[in-house]
């Protein structure tokens, strides 16, 4: 918010006439372009101009010129969304390559295909936001109680014992998959917020039984990276690892340090 002194200061370096009509003296400064406007061109009443000249005000004044300029949305500035769109573009390109042999079967309307791609991006974004509040916990013994409510309460208590930071009434639990006497089904734990899920995952770093909840696309990308990592290891190219950057898995080369106190990684 610009004060009166700042407004006067902004006008010292410019003409004191209205930058729109250039005829009348400026009476108010646009808080976005810092140009001065007269009362008539500002579209404000005398009382509104008086209020906007106060040193302490909560409102910002935007001239018609600035208001007409296109605004950049928060989504376009979000690095995670940009990374997601790039991942989806790469995934689509790979699918198109595999489908080259069946091009004769793909004579459908291109605009329809484009709409499907956009829908896929939107659905993926929404699903990732939903899953961001979840964690997946493995190797938790299952209850044999026939009462489903008792089994759910059993899982709640087991999760609270494993993760002291959570309280039973603040979580939802669900076993994934069909019952199998030979294995323990993983538990999807839904928390109150994404922040709480990230906090638990950060504290559980290194534990193999607590993971984040991935979408099918994320699991596919992670599987591809794991296969690439295995290929490198099998070919004798050691020192690679999978590192998460802004929530996205990537292959990184671990550079062996000259001293035991330094280490670094290079993205592939």
LORO-195401 format. One line per 8 residues: their letters; for each residue x, y, z of N, C-alpha, C. Coordinates in Angstrom, 3 decimals, padded with zeros to 6 digits. Example, Ala and Ser with C-alpha at 12.3 -4.5 7.8 and 13.67 -1.06 7.14 Angstrom:
! residues 2
as) 013.190,-005.690,007.800,012.300,-004.500,007.800,013.200,-003.300,007.800  012.850,-002.250,007.080,013.670,-001.060,007.140,012.900,000.030,007.870
! end
This chain:
! residues 268
xxxxxxxx) 000.844,-001.188,000.000,000.000,000.000,000.000,000.885,001.245,000.000  000.619,002.202,-000.883,001.431,003.403,-000.980,000.819,004.494,-000.143  001.652,005.175,000.658,001.197,006.297,001.472,001.187,007.575,000.643  000.664,008.683,001.241,000.615,009.967,000.538,002.020,010.430,000.179  002.961,010.254,001.139,004.331,010.697,000.868,004.920,009.929,-000.307  004.612,008.622,-000.368,005.101,007.822,-001.488,004.449,008.245,-002.784  003.141,008.631,-002.693,002.445,009.070,-003.893,003.061,010.354,-004.437  003.350,011.287,-003.540,003.971,012.545,-003.974,005.348,012.289,-004.560
xxxxxxxx) 006.053,011.367,-003.897,007.391,011.052,-004.369,007.349,010.438,-005.755  006.297,009.576,-006.000,006.181,008.934,-007.311,005.920,009.950,-008.391  005.215,011.050,-008.010,004.857,012.048,-009.013,005.986,013.023,-009.308  006.990,013.106,-008.389,008.073,014.079,-008.590,008.843,013.803,-009.867  008.984,012.479,-010.148,009.779,012.138,-011.324,008.974,012.134,-012.608  007.676,012.431,-012.562,006.817,012.421,-013.738,006.059,013.733,-013.844  005.356,013.885,-014.952,004.502,015.054,-015.104,003.390,015.010,-014.078  003.038,016.185,-013.503,001.979,016.232,-012.509,000.599,016.285,-013.152
xxxxxxxx) 000.575,016.277,-014.473,-000.701,016.218,-015.164,-001.164,014.768,-015.299  -002.458,014.592,-015.461,-003.058,013.270,-015.639,-002.436,012.590,-016.860  -001.992,011.337,-016.695,-001.318,010.669,-017.805,-002.308,010.172,-018.860  -003.614,010.255,-018.572,-004.628,009.831,-019.540,-005.029,010.997,-020.435  -005.540,012.082,-019.811,-005.995,013.223,-020.609,-004.911,014.287,-020.794  -003.891,014.293,-019.911,-002.756,015.238,-019.932,-003.196,016.703,-019.765  -004.432,016.938,-019.370,-004.945,018.303,-019.242,-005.058,018.741,-017.796  -005.611,017.891,-016.956,-005.857,018.248,-015.573,-004.752,017.707,-014.669
xxxxxxxx) -004.656,018.334,-013.492,-003.651,017.911,-012.523,-004.006,016.537,-011.953  -002.969,015.750,-011.665,-003.188,014.435,-011.067,-003.647,014.579,-009.625  -004.613,013.763,-009.244,-005.111,013.778,-007.872,-004.951,012.438,-007.159  -004.642,011.397,-007.921,-004.466,010.074,-007.314,-003.475,009.281,-008.142  -002.723,008.394,-007.478,-001.705,007.576,-008.135,-002.198,006.133,-008.213  -002.046,005.509,-009.383,-002.373,004.089,-009.534,-001.349,003.271,-008.755  -001.823,002.352,-007.911,-000.932,001.549,-007.076,-000.204,000.462,-007.856  -000.456,000.342,-009.165,000.155,-000.711,-009.952,001.159,-000.165,-010.971
xxxxxxxx) 000.816,000.934,-011.663,001.742,001.520,-012.643,002.365,002.824,-012.138  001.817,003.357,-011.000,002.328,004.573,-010.356,002.185,005.817,-011.210  001.278,005.799,-012.166,000.972,006.988,-012.938,-000.140,007.775,-012.255  -000.099,009.110,-012.428,-001.111,009.963,-011.822,-002.317,010.170,-012.714  -003.500,010.285,-012.102,-004.733,010.521,-012.840,-005.513,011.648,-012.196  -006.261,012.360,-013.031,-007.150,013.398,-012.508,-008.443,012.741,-012.015  -009.271,013.541,-011.344,-010.505,013.007,-010.773,-011.420,012.442,-011.843  -011.516,013.136,-012.975,-012.426,012.696,-014.035,-011.979,011.373,-014.649
xxxxxxxx) -010.694,011.215,-014.908,-010.193,009.995,-015.547,-010.074,008.828,-014.570  -010.062,009.127,-013.284,-009.920,008.058,-012.295,-011.217,007.307,-012.058  -012.374,007.903,-012.488,-013.684,007.302,-012.260,-014.024,007.199,-010.777  -013.398,008.052,-009.953,-013.677,008.058,-008.519,-014.377,009.355,-008.137  -015.207,009.283,-007.108,-015.859,010.483,-006.594,-014.870,011.254,-005.721  -015.229,012.477,-005.369,-014.351,013.309,-004.543,-014.095,012.650,-003.192  -015.139,012.059,-002.593,-014.974,011.407,-001.290,-014.101,010.162,-001.406  -014.214,009.422,-002.510,-013.375,008.236,-002.705,-011.915,008.618,-002.868
xxxxxxxx) -011.673,009.705,-003.590,-010.290,010.167,-003.763,-009.706,010.584,-002.424  -010.517,011.284,-001.612,-010.061,011.697,-000.280,-009.681,010.479,000.554  -010.506,009.444,000.524,-010.222,008.219,001.278,-008.965,007.521,000.775  -008.751,007.521,-000.535,-007.587,006.844,-001.097,-006.287,007.586,-000.815  -006.384,008.881,-000.439,-005.188,009.665,-000.133,-004.756,009.507,001.329  -005.534,008.797,002.106,-005.164,008.608,003.512,-003.897,007.758,003.608  -003.130,008.026,004.642,-001.865,007.304,004.815,-002.092,005.837,005.167  -003.158,005.556,005.895,-003.467,004.179,006.267,-004.758,003.764,005.574
xxxxxxxx) -004.634,002.934,004.560,-005.810,002.430,003.848,-005.556,000.987,003.435  -006.620,000.225,003.370,-006.499,-001.186,003.050,-006.726,-001.478,001.568  -007.356,-000.537,000.869,-007.672,-000.747,-000.538,-006.573,-000.207,-001.447  -006.382,-000.848,-002.573,-005.463,-000.362,-003.592,-006.269,000.186,-004.769  -005.729,001.232,-005.389,-006.411,001.804,-006.558,-005.720,001.307,-007.823  -006.530,000.813,-008.754,-006.033,000.326,-010.042,-006.701,001.112,-011.158  -005.887,001.753,-012.005,-006.448,002.538,-013.102,-007.026,001.617,-014.174  -007.813,002.207,-015.089,-008.468,001.419,-016.126,-007.461,000.753,-017.067
xxxxxxxx) -006.314,001.398,-017.272,-005.294,000.836,-018.153,-004.734,-000.459,-017.565  -004.411,-000.411,-016.255,-003.889,-001.614,-015.594,-004.951,-002.696,-015.492  -006.197,-002.269,-015.241,-007.291,-003.228,-015.104,-007.537,-003.995,-016.396  -007.218,-003.363,-017.534,-007.463,-004.002,-018.828,-006.370,-004.994,-019.209  -005.244,-004.959,-018.497,-004.153,-005.869,-018.819,-004.477,-007.264,-018.318  -004.099,-008.319,-019.075,-004.361,-009.696,-018.632,-003.554,-010.021,-017.388  -004.189,-010.708,-016.451,-003.547,-011.092,-015.201,-003.003,-012.508,-015.315  -001.845,-012.735,-014.671,-001.249,-014.074,-014.661,-001.850,-014.851,-013.507
xxxxxxxx) -002.402,-016.024,-013.772,-003.066,-016.807,-012.733,-002.043,-017.484,-011.832  -002.516,-017.870,-010.613,-001.649,-018.556,-009.668,-001.221,-019.915,-010.215  -002.146,-020.550,-010.975,-001.822,-021.875,-011.508,-000.622,-021.823,-012.441  -000.547,-020.754,-013.291,000.546,-020.655,-014.246,001.866,-020.347,-013.566  001.830,-019.869,-012.287,003.053,-019.551,-011.562,003.482,-020.695,-010.653  002.652,-021.724,-010.502,002.926,-022.806,-009.575,003.923,-023.782,-010.206  005.160,-023.901,-009.660,006.154,-024.796,-010.251,005.675,-026.243,-010.297  004.910,-026.675,-009.293,004.429,-028.052,-009.255,003.473,-028.327,-010.405
xxxxxxxx) 002.600,-027.348,-010.726,001.652,-027.522,-011.825,002.395,-027.547,-013.156  003.391,-026.652,-013.301,004.193,-026.620,-014.532,004.917,-027.943,-014.736  005.486,-028.485,-013.637,006.188,-029.762,-013.720,005.235,-030.887,-014.081  004.026,-030.850,-013.488,003.020,-031.870,-013.787,002.634,-031.855,-015.264  002.403,-030.665,-015.815,002.026,-030.554,-017.225,003.152,-031.076,-018.129  004.407,-030.766,-017.762,005.544,-031.267,-018.543,005.621,-032.794,-018.495  005.367,-033.364,-017.285,005.365,-034.825,-017.145,004.292,-035.457,-018.017  003.108,-034.834,-018.008,002.005,-035.369,-018.798,002.295,-035.265,-020.299
xxxxxxxx) 002.945,-034.162,-020.710,003.310,-034.015,-022.116,004.275,-035.121,-022.540  005.269,-035.417,-021.666,006.221,-036.483,-021.971,005.510,-037.832,-022.060  004.567,-038.043,-021.136,003.829,-039.299,-021.122,003.008,-039.459,-022.404  002.386,-038.385,-022.835,001.567,-038.419,-024.059,002.444,-038.684,-025.280  003.651,-038.072,-025.307,004.554,-038.292,-026.436,004.964,-039.762,-026.534  005.220,-040.376,-025.355,005.599,-041.787,-025.351,004.454,-042.661,-025.871  003.237,-042.310,-025.479,002.081,-043.061,-025.953,001.912,-042.911,-027.467  002.139,-041.707,-027.968,002.000,-041.469,-029.407,003.027,-042.280,-030.192
xxxxxxxx) 004.250,-042.406,-029.633,005.294,-043.196,-030.301,004.897,-044.669,-030.400  004.338,-045.186,-029.306,003.923,-046.594,-029.296,002.756,-046.846,-030.249  001.983,-045.813,-030.500,000.782,-045.991,-031.332,001.033,-045.728,-032.820  002.298,-045.426,-033.176,002.600,-045.139,-034.584,002.260,-046.316,-035.495  002.462,-047.556,-035.000,002.188,-048.738,-035.819,000.693,-048.914,-036.079  -000.118,-048.305,-035.214,-001.575,-048.449,-035.376,-002.207,-047.127,-035.811  -001.476,-046.330,-036.587,-001.944,-045.005,-036.967,-003.242,-045.049,-037.770  -003.460,-046.150,-038.466,-004.675,-046.259,-039.284,-005.929,-046.276,-038.418
xxxxxxxx) -005.766,-046.689,-037.156,-006.908,-046.781,-036.242,-007.147,-045.478,-035.479  -006.309,-044.485,-035.782,-006.386,-043.244,-035.000,-006.810,-042.069,-035.877  -007.797,-042.288,-036.712,-008.281,-041.232,-037.597,-009.461,-040.485,-036.989  -009.547,-040.509,-035.690,-010.623,-039.775,-035.025,-010.322,-038.279,-035.035  -011.304,-037.518,-034.676,-011.191,-036.056,-034.690,-010.065,-035.593,-033.767  -009.113,-034.797,-034.296,-007.975,-034.323,-033.502,-008.416,-033.413,-032.366  -009.453,-032.650,-032.625,-009.926,-031.760,-031.562,-010.475,-032.558,-030.394  -011.128,-033.694,-030.701,-011.648,-034.561,-029.641,-010.503,-035.137,-028.816
xxxxxxxx) -009.430,-035.550,-029.518,-008.259,-036.076,-028.812,-007.648,-035.014,-027.913  -007.600,-033.779,-028.430,-007.043,-032.682,-027.640,-007.853,-032.451,-026.375  -009.191,-032.509,-026.508,-010.052,-032.323,-025.350,-009.830,-033.423,-024.315  -009.607,-034.658,-024.798,-009.348,-035.755,-023.880,-008.047,-035.533,-023.123  -007.017,-035.002,-023.820,-005.744,-034.718,-023.164,-005.915,-033.673,-022.075  -006.690,-032.634,-022.351,-006.926,-031.588,-021.350,-007.669,-032.167,-020.149  -008.655,-033.006,-020.424,-009.392,-033.649,-019.337,-008.459,-034.508,-018.481  -007.513,-035.192,-019.142,-006.567,-036.028,-018.407,-005.704,-035.195,-017.474
xxxxxxxx) -005.264,-034.021,-017.955,-004.450,-033.134,-017.120,-005.246,-032.658,-015.909  -006.479,-032.211,-016.151,-007.321,-031.702,-015.060,-007.594,-032.802,-014.039  -007.932,-034.002,-014.535,-008.213,-035.119,-013.628,-006.987,-035.504,-012.810  -005.807,-035.477,-013.457,-004.574,-035.822,-012.752,-004.265,-034.804,-011.655  -004.443,-033.519,-011.962,-004.200,-032.472,-010.965,-005.124,-032.657,-009.768  -006.402,-032.905,-010.044,-007.374,-033.053,-008.967,-007.073,-034.296,-008.124  -006.694,-035.374,-008.793,-006.403,-036.604,-008.046,-005.163,-036.441,-007.179  -004.160,-035.728,-007.675,-002.948,-035.505,-006.870,-003.257,-034.653,-005.645
xxxxxxxx) -004.140,-033.662,-005.816,-004.514,-032.827,-004.681,-005.259,-033.649,-003.634  -006.109,-034.549,-004.099,-006.858,-035.394,-003.168,-005.926,-036.342,-002.420  -004.992,-036.948,-003.148,-004.077,-037.921,-002.538,-002.989,-037.262,-001.684  -002.820,-035.954,-001.819,-001.753,-035.257,-001.081,-001.965,-035.327,000.424  -003.196,-035.559,000.863,-003.489,-035.665,002.300,-003.345,-037.104,002.815  -002.957,-038.018,001.929,-002.866,-039.438,002.300,-001.433,-039.886,002.496  -001.281,-040.920,003.307,-000.038,-041.691,003.372,-000.422,-043.166,003.291  000.495,-043.997,002.803,000.257,-045.435,002.717,001.196,-046.125,003.711
xxxxxxxx) 000.607,-046.948,004.592,001.380,-047.652,005.621,001.329,-049.154,005.331  002.497,-049.780,005.305,002.610,-051.196,004.986,002.950,-052.014,006.239  002.780,-053.315,006.095,003.186,-054.284,007.123,002.508,-054.041,008.476  001.216,-053.764,008.456,000.442,-053.631,009.700,-000.462,-054.852,009.819  -000.343,-055.581,010.932,-001.131,-056.796,011.130,-002.624,-056.492,011.047  -003.359,-057.396,010.385,-004.799,-057.203,010.222,-005.572,-057.912,011.326  -006.688,-057.310,011.694,-007.579,-057.913,012.682,-008.432,-058.991,012.005  -008.724,-060.066,012.754,-009.582,-061.136,012.233,-011.015,-060.979,012.721
xxxxxxxx) -011.314,-059.882,013.387,-012.665,-059.640,013.892,-013.652,-059.566,012.725  -014.815,-060.168,012.871,-015.825,-060.172,011.813,-016.536,-058.836,011.688  -016.483,-058.013,012.746,-017.150,-056.706,012.749,-016.254,-055.685,012.030  -016.753,-055.090,010.943,-015.944,-054.149,010.169,-015.551,-052.926,010.994  -016.441,-052.447,011.854,-016.131,-051.289,012.696,-014.979,-051.603,013.652  -014.983,-052.798,014.177,-013.904,-053.204,015.087,-012.576,-053.298,014.334  -012.643,-053.786,013.088,-011.413,-053.884,012.295,-010.857,-052.489,011.986  -011.748,-051.548,011.665,-011.314,-050.170,011.389,-010.698,-049.554,012.634
xxxxxxxx) -011.332,-049.760,013.784,-010.799,-049.199,015.037,-009.446,-049.827,015.374  -009.296,-051.112,015.079,-008.012,-051.789,015.286,-006.914,-051.126,014.455  -007.240,-050.835,013.183,-006.254,-050.196,012.305,-005.927,-048.785,012.778  -006.936,-048.060,013.248,-006.695,-046.707,013.785,-005.679,-046.752,014.925  -005.905,-047.658,015.850,-005.021,-047.756,017.007,-003.611,-048.155,016.608  -003.492,-049.060,015.622,-002.169,-049.478,015.164,-001.412,-048.312,014.526  -002.136,-047.500,013.744,-001.505,-046.348,013.108,-001.041,-045.347,014.160  -001.876,-045.106,015.175,-001.515,-044.157,016.239,-000.307,-044.655,017.036
xxxxxxxx) -000.177,-045.974,017.177,000.990,-046.531,017.873,002.256,-046.349,017.034  002.121,-046.510,015.705,003.283,-046.375,014.821,003.685,-044.923,014.625  002.666,-044.025,014.566,002.930,-042.609,014.289,002.355,-041.788,015.443  003.136,-041.485,016.458,002.629,-040.767,017.637,002.065,-039.379,017.332  002.442,-038.799,016.174,001.995,-037.445,015.853,000.524,-037.362,015.478  -000.117,-038.498,015.208,-001.517,-038.468,014.778,-002.426,-038.926,015.905  -003.659,-038.436,015.879,-004.672,-038.831,016.843,-005.777,-039.587,016.124  -006.351,-040.554,016.813,-007.322,-041.463,016.204,-008.499,-040.727,015.574
xxxxxxxx) -008.996,-039.692,016.258,-010.179,-039.001,015.752,-009.873,-038.103,014.556  -008.596,-037.890,014.243,-008.224,-036.987,013.145,-007.801,-037.720,011.876  -008.019,-039.027,011.824,-007.600,-039.782,010.649,-008.720,-040.697,010.169  -008.628,-041.050,008.879,-009.481,-042.076,008.302,-008.577,-043.175,007.757  -008.959,-044.420,007.972,-008.119,-045.541,007.534,-008.924,-046.459,006.628  -008.218,-047.057,005.656,-008.861,-047.998,004.745,-007.827,-048.978,004.220  -008.147,-050.267,004.324,-007.276,-051.303,003.765,-007.439,-051.327,002.251  -006.316,-051.480,001.539,-006.338,-051.488,000.072,-006.232,-052.922,-000.446
xxxxxxxx) -007.102,-053.257,-001.398,-007.074,-054.587,-001.986,-007.983,-055.572,-001.262  -008.028,-056.778,-001.804,-008.860,-057.827,-001.217,-008.097,-058.561,-000.124  -008.825,-059.059,000.898,-008.165,-059.806,001.988,-007.377,-060.995,001.456  -006.194,-061.189,002.026,-005.323,-062.287,001.621,-004.619,-062.815,002.866  -004.838,-064.081,003.153,-004.269,-064.665,004.365,-002.757,-064.741,004.319  -002.179,-064.650,003.130,-000.724,-064.757,002.985,000.003,-063.418,003.031  -000.728,-062.325,003.068,-000.075,-061.007,003.080,-000.910,-059.996,003.860  -000.251,-058.944,004.282,-000.925,-057.860,005.015,-001.226,-056.733,004.039
xxxxxxxx) -002.474,-056.404,003.898,-002.855,-055.338,002.978,-002.381,-053.984,003.502  -001.901,-053.114,002.626,-001.499,-051.761,003.067,-002.710,-050.955,003.519  -002.456,-049.947,004.334,-003.514,-049.073,004.850,-003.328,-047.683,004.276  -004.396,-047.151,003.679,-004.384,-045.748,003.259,-004.887,-044.909,004.436  -004.051,-043.979,004.886,-004.400,-043.103,006.015,-004.646,-041.702,005.470  -005.845,-041.181,005.673,-006.194,-039.834,005.227,-006.149,-038.898,006.416  -005.313,-037.843,006.312,-005.124,-036.899,007.406,-005.922,-035.620,007.156  -005.856,-034.706,008.112,-006.645,-033.479,008.028,-006.132,-032.522,006.963
xxxxxxxx) -004.834,-032.565,006.658,-004.273,-031.580,005.731,-003.075,-032.160,004.985  -002.721,-031.507,003.866,-001.530,-031.880,003.111,-000.272,-031.638,003.950  -000.301,-030.548,004.730,000.863,-030.212,005.562,001.180,-031.338,006.533  000.132,-031.897,007.171,000.343,-032.973,008.140,000.912,-034.202,007.460  000.419,-034.506,006.252,000.929,-035.665,005.513,002.405,-035.470,005.166  002.758,-034.260,004.669,004.166,-033.988,004.330,005.057,-034.060,005.570  004.540,-033.571,006.688,005.308,-033.588,007.929,005.622,-035.020,008.360  004.628,-035.895,008.287,004.832,-037.289,008.680,005.797,-037.974,007.718
xxxxxxxx) 005.647,-037.740,006.415,006.543,-038.346,005.431,007.984,-037.886,005.628  008.139,-036.619,005.979,009.486,-036.090,006.209,010.135,-036.753,007.426  009.342,-036.916,008.501,009.871,-037.550,009.705,010.112,-039.044,009.497  009.389,-039.632,008.546,009.496,-041.078,008.302,010.475,-041.397,007.184  011.240,-040.393,006.744,012.182,-040.600,005.651,013.152,-041.721,006.010  013.273,-042.679,005.115,014.144,-043.821,005.378,013.372,-045.054,005.807  012.146,-044.869,006.291,011.318,-046.013,006.677,010.638,-046.576,005.432  010.725,-047.878,005.254,010.191,-048.499,004.053,008.697,-048.774,004.145
xxxxxxxx) 008.119,-048.637,005.349,006.704,-048.998,005.509,005.768,-047.797,005.501  006.274,-046.587,005.258,005.426,-045.403,005.172,005.773,-044.654,003.887  004.808,-044.556,002.994,005.027,-043.929,001.692,003.907,-042.933,001.390  004.162,-042.087,000.376,003.103,-041.181,-000.075,002.154,-041.900,-001.021  000.956,-041.363,-001.167,-000.094,-041.980,-001.988,000.033,-041.459,-003.418  000.470,-042.314,-004.343,000.727,-041.908,-005.726,-000.453,-042.218,-006.632  -000.626,-041.381,-007.649,-001.626,-041.653,-008.682,-001.055,-042.713,-009.628  -001.903,-043.334,-010.462,-001.375,-044.310,-011.435,-000.281,-043.727,-012.336
xxxxxxxx) -000.430,-042.457,-012.741,000.593,-041.834,-013.584,001.904,-041.678,-012.830  001.821,-041.277,-011.553,003.025,-041.135,-010.737,003.703,-042.492,-010.522  002.900,-043.539,-010.290,003.467,-044.877,-010.105,004.147,-045.364,-011.380  003.528,-045.031,-012.533,004.114,-045.424,-013.815,005.465,-044.743,-014.027  005.514,-043.439,-013.712,006.770,-042.693,-013.880,007.843,-043.231,-012.925  007.445,-043.534,-011.689,008.403,-044.061,-010.720,008.917,-045.432,-011.157  008.026,-046.265,-011.702,008.436,-047.584,-012.180,009.436,-047.461,-013.317  009.210,-046.522,-014.232,010.144,-046.296,-015.343,011.519,-045.890,-014.824
xxxxxxxx) 011.528,-045.000,-013.825,012.806,-044.567,-013.258,013.511,-045.727,-012.561  012.749,-046.565,-011.865,013.349,-047.714,-011.184,013.953,-048.689,-012.193  013.279,-048.864,-013.343,013.812,-049.741,-014.394,015.089,-049.150,-014.986  015.105,-047.815,-015.192,016.311,-047.159,-015.696,017.460,-047.292,-014.698  017.132,-047.133,-013.418,018.146,-047.259,-012.371,018.714,-048.669,-012.353  017.860,-049.676,-012.521,018.316,-051.072,-012.546,019.197,-051.327,-013.765  018.806,-050.764,-014.916,019.605,-050.935,-016.138,021.005,-050.344,-015.953  021.082,-049.184,-015.326,022.382,-048.551,-015.089,023.240,-049.410,-014.162
xxxxxxxx) 022.607,-049.915,-013.104,023.346,-050.744,-012.148,023.825,-052.040,-012.794  022.937,-052.672,-013.587,023.304,-053.926,-014.263,024.438,-053.727,-015.263  024.510,-052.520,-015.862,025.564,-052.248,-016.846,026.851,-051.734,-016.198  026.866,-051.684,-014.861,028.073,-051.256,-014.162,028.163,-049.768,-013.908  027.104,-049.045,-014.251,027.090,-047.593,-014.015,026.492,-047.336,-012.631  027.341,-047.362,-011.624,026.879,-047.253,-010.243,026.817,-045.788,-009.784  026.266,-045.582,-008.630,026.231,-044.247,-008.028,025.009,-043.431,-008.385  023.970,-044.072,-008.925,022.743,-043.362,-009.251,021.688,-043.596,-008.177
xxxxxxxx) 020.787,-042.647,-008.049,019.687,-042.779,-007.087,018.458,-042.032,-007.611  017.310,-042.300,-007.003,016.073,-041.583,-007.327,015.829,-040.562,-006.223  015.757,-039.306,-006.615,015.562,-038.219,-005.652,014.291,-037.457,-006.008  013.534,-037.075,-004.969,012.312,-036.301,-005.194,012.635,-034.806,-005.167  012.270,-034.105,-006.241,012.468,-032.666,-006.344,011.099,-032.027,-006.543  010.664,-031.210,-005.556,009.322,-030.618,-005.583,008.242,-031.679,-005.776  008.467,-032.816,-005.132,007.477,-033.882,-005.182,007.560,-034.766,-006.404  008.533,-034.509,-007.322,008.648,-035.277,-008.557,009.911,-036.141,-008.508
xxxxxxxx) 009.795,-037.472,-008.745,010.978,-038.344,-008.731,011.846,-038.113,-009.963  013.161,-038.075,-009.755,014.106,-037.871,-010.848,015.363,-038.695,-010.583  016.049,-039.074,-011.656,017.324,-039.786,-011.523,018.441,-038.791,-011.245  019.241,-039.068,-010.241,020.365,-038.190,-009.886,021.634,-039.023,-009.758  022.725,-038.457,-010.232,024.034,-039.090,-010.126,024.725,-038.602,-008.863  025.101,-039.527,-008.016,025.819,-039.164,-006.793,027.299,-039.059,-007.120  027.846,-037.859,-006.900,029.277,-037.639,-007.161,030.033,-037.964,-005.883  030.918,-038.922,-005.989,031.700,-039.308,-004.819,032.606,-038.157,-004.396
xxxxxxxx) 032.516,-037.727,-003.133,033.332,-036.600,-002.657,034.780,-036.997,-002.441  035.653,-036.011,-002.543,037.055,-036.268,-002.248,037.285,-036.447,-000.763  036.469,-035.745,000.040,036.542,-035.918,001.488,035.245,-036.550,001.954  035.265,-037.170,003.109,034.084,-037.870,003.632,033.014,-036.920,004.102  033.319,-035.615,004.137,032.376,-034.632,004.676,031.587,-033.931,003.591  031.918,-034.174,002.327,031.236,-033.476,001.231,030.633,-034.484,000.276  029.462,-034.168,-000.240,028.838,-034.994,-001.265,027.916,-034.124,-002.080  027.683,-034.516,-003.315,026.783,-033.745,-004.164,026.139,-034.671,-005.169
xxxx) 025.070,-034.203,-005.798,024.352,-034.995,-006.783,024.089,-034.157,-008.013  024.109,-034.809,-009.172,023.854,-034.135,-010.433,022.618,-034.756,-011.055  021.678,-033.910,-011.471,020.435,-034.398,-012.080,020.740,-034.974,-013.458  020.031,-036.067,-013.779,020.167,-036.685,-015.114,019.024,-036.188,-015.982
! end
